[in-house]
Amino acid sequence: MGYDRWRPRYPQPLIDRILATSPGREVLDVGIGTGIVARQLRDAGAEVVGVEPDLRMAAFARSFGFEVEESRIEDWDPRGRTFDALVAGQTWHWVDPATGAAKARQVLRPEGRIALFWNAGDAPAAVTAAYADAFAKAVPDWPGQIGRTPPPAAQLYTTIADRAADGLRSVGGFSEPERWQDAWQQPYTREEYLAMLPTQGTLTRVPAERVAPVLEAVGAAIDRLGGSFVMEYVTTTVSTTRLTG
């Protein structure tokens, strides 16, 4: 599956921090998808159970040996099970923040950790401008067009992270949510970036015939940079722990 091959992973210090600050190694992965986060957690010593509403992705994650239950987290029945940590990589913005927080409170053990995180990457300005220009021409009717010089990508997740934190506060039973940020880099060749780009953002909702000219323009911009570049990523995490009692 192209999504699994090309989507960026998450910084190892974040994975290590989640497990180091959890009371144990049993983890619930909300929106496990193809198992990207789950495999990183398992490699670090965790036992992971997944919840995933997309049947195709659930089947893909199972091929790596994970137990995956097909459901939205809001509707999922834990059947009395509890966990040391609940994680959601690039998925919690699809979850109702209050309902999701209530379910997290239900399934986390005392002092269990919840960590909700998102990757945001900034390509070089020339690549970003080429994408914005080509997208505006290919999809002129798209609401809220992308500017040639958008703000840093991590800023786009501020509202999402705020909603997640407010959801946790609204249900009670958690310590005050923390905001973590991990900065890291990922080199991309032209071929790698053009394979990854259609798996994220607005391009996932655009017909293939309109995606092609966007990729052509971005590829040309990368060629002018020498055929590769380094993406600057920031992973934003909202995290807290379930209070005892």
N, C-alpha and C positions, 0 to 999 in steps of 0.2 A: 504494500500500500504506500503510495507516494507521500501521503500525509505523514505517516510514521517515519519514513526515511528522511524527510527534509525538514520537518518542524524542529526548531531549536530545542535543545535540552535545557536543563536548569542548573544554575551554579552549584557546584558540589558543596561549598561552604553553607549554602542554605539547607541542602538536604541534611548535612551533618548537624546543623544547629537545631533543626526540627527534632531529630531523634535524640540529640543530647539533652534537650529540655523537655522531653516527654517522659512519663513515668515508666514506660515500657516500649516494646517494639511492635505491638499490634496496631496496624494503621488502616483506616478506612479512606479510600481514594474516591472522592466524589467527582463523577465525570471522568472515569479512568481512561476513556477514549481508547487509543491503541496500546496503552500501557507505558507511555514514555516516563511519567513520574514514577509509576509503580516499579519499573525496572531499576530506576536509580535508587529508590528506597530499598528494594530487595538486595541490590548489590551492597548497600550499606548495612545490611543485617536485619531489615524489617520483614515482618509478615504482613502481606497486603491483601485486603479484600476490596473489590471494586463495585461501584454502582454506576450504571451507564444506560441512558435511555436509547441510544442508537444501537440497533441490533447488530449491524455490520461491524462497528467498532468493538462492541462487546465480544463478538466472536473472535476478532483479531487478538484482543487482549488475552482471551482464554488460550489461544494457541501458544502463549508463553507460560502457561501453567497457572494463571491467576484464577481465583474464584471471582466471578463477575455476575452480579444480579442485575437484570434488566428492569430499570425503573428510574423515574425522576426521584431525586433525594426527598422532595416534598411528600411523595407518595410511598416511599420505601418503608417496608416493615422490617425492623431490625430483629424481630423475634427474640427480644430480651438480650441480645448481644451488646457488649460494650467494647470500647477501643481506647488505646492510649493516645492516639492522635487521629485527627481528621484533616485531610489535605484536599485542596482543589487547585490544580494548575490550569490556568487559562479557562476556567469554567464557571466560577461562582457568579459572574455577571448574568448568567442564564437562570440563576436560582432566585426565587423570591427571598430577599435578605432576612426578613423576620421569620418566615416559615423555615428556611434553611438553618437559621441560628437556633431555633427551638429544637429542630431535629438533632443538631450538633450537641446541644446541651443534654438531650436525652441519651445519646449513645456514647458520650465521652465519660471516662472514669474520672473521679476526683483528681484534679491537677492535670487532666488530659489536655493536650494542646490542639488548638485549631490553627491552621496556617493556610491562608488563601492568597495565591500569588499569580502574578502576570508578568510575562516578558514583554518588553517594549524595545524595539531596535531603531537606531538612527543610521541610515545609510549616508554616504557622502552627499553633499548638497547637489552636485551635478546629477546624481542618480535620482534623488528625490524630485528635482525639478523636471527631469525627463519623464518620470512617472506621472506627475501631476498634469503636465501638458498633454501627454498622450491619453491619459484617462479622460480629461475634459473633452477631447476631440472624439474619443471612442464612445463615451457615455455622456453626451451633453445634457441629458435629462436627469442625471443622478442628483438627488437632493444633497446640498451641503458639499459642494466641490472641494477638493483638496487643494490647498494653496501651494505655491512653489516653494515657500519657506515656512512650513508649519512649525509650531512649537516643538520642543523636544518630546519624543514619543511618550516618555514616562508621564508627562503632564496630562496626556489624554486619559490616563488611568486614575487620575486624582479623584474624579467624581465617582467612578466605580468603586474605588477603595473606600471613599467616604461612606457610600451607601452600605457597603459590607460592614464597616465598623459600626454604623448607626444601627444596623440590624442586630448585631451582637449586643449592643447596649440596650436595645429595646426589650429584649426578652429577659434580661438579668441573668444572674448566675455565672457571669464571667468576670475576670479581672479587666481593667481598662485596656482596650485594644492598643497594641503597639504597631508602629509602621517601620518596617525594615526595608532597606534598599541595598541591593548587590549590583555593583557595576562590573561588567566583564566584556570581553571581545570575542568575535567570531569571524574568522576569515572566510570569504566566499570567492570562488571562481565565478566566471560568468554563467557557466552551466549550472552550478549549484544554486545560485541565487534565482535564476529563472525557473528552476524546478521548485524552489521553496515558495516563491512569491504567490502563485495561484492558490496555495493552501491556506492563505490568511487574508483577513480584512475583507474589503469590499469585493475583491476579485472572485471570492467564492460564490458571489451572488450575481455575477455578470456572465452572460452567454459567451461560450468559447470563442465565437467569431469576433467578439469585441475585445476579448482578452489578448488575442494574438498581436494586434498592433501595439498594445501597451508593452508587451514583453519585447517586441522588436525594438521599440524606442529605448527601453531600459537597457537592453543588451548592447545597443550602440553606445550608450553613455558609459557602460562598464568597459567596453572596448577602448574608449578614449582614455580611460584610466589605466590602461595596460592589461585589461582582461581579468582583473580581480580587485578586491578591496577588503577592508576590515570594517565590519559592522560594530557599532558601539551599542551594547545592550545594557539596560537597567531592569532588574527584576524587582518589582514592588510587592511587598508582602504585608497583609494585615494578619496579625496573630494575637492570640490571647489564650488563657487557660481557664478551664472550668473550676469554679470555686468549690472548696470542700463544704460538706454539710448541705 
